[in-house]
């Protein structure tokens, strides 16, 4: 019965929908995927190792869950441990991931404008494109999140108004979170629907980091990120206008900055260690001198005693 295990992995990637129509769509999609899975993995044409490899390939898209220590700051920041976890999973440098975040999310490396309210960039041209192709949900009671100002208020107002017309098209026409991944990429993010993708983005910054990891792996960008081939990575990640906007050179610069920060930390640590060794050496030398003086005094007293 081991061939049934891949279905469990698929189920873990699917969230329950609150909208009945969305739920029915996901059910049909899951059934289709399940049928295809059964057809492609059978005892006749797949060995046990093949089945295990298929399952491992799917499970590799799931990063470990958010550390408990992140719960208090889930909407505020990513820890170095978070970056390290995902970097090790992908086999890339932490500095490389941070460089992408710095360019996409800005100097503060933020994924949220308020608790549960992710950073968004709404693109009307994309909404118009998907509105004509997608018969999605209409959220007539959608409201702009409270407490927003300036640019954040502007973007969420535009997104909310579009959601009242066609929520799926609006969400697909929006760039989400600290990595600014377009909603139209929901399948490459390992989600069954754009609704599921948005729900994950709203969970935490760690969830956004997980999604980024899945996205670059599924979209063929991982190798260029590993090699720090910023030109190739930026062309795939940011599109044809990457060079005009200097994404590749900016990412390269930020990578060098983060790399240099790490080197400085290591240098400081090495310097402190060296200083500690020097201090210890000095103390040892001082103790040696004191011991010699004590020995000389004892010998001197013995000589005086013997003369008497």
CORGILIN-V479480 format. One line per field, one symbol per residue. psi: psi as a letter, one per 30 degrees, with the letter a starting at -180 (. if undefined). A space follows every 50 residues. Layout:
# CORGILIN-V479480
psi=???
This chain:
# CORGILIN-V479480
psi=gfffefeeeeeffklkkfkeeeeeeeeeeeeeeeeeeeefjlfegkleee eeeeeeeefffjlllkkeffefgfgelkleeeeeeeeeefhlkeeeeeee eeeeflefhkfkflkgjlkljkjeeeeeefeffkialjifgkkkklgllb eeeeefeeeeeeffejeeeeefgkkkaffhkkffgeefgglflfeeeeee efelfeeeeeeeeeefefggfeeeeefhifeeeeeeefafgeeefheeee eeeeeeeeeeeeeeeeeeeeeeeeeeeeeeeeeeeeeeeeeeeeeeeeee eeeeeee.
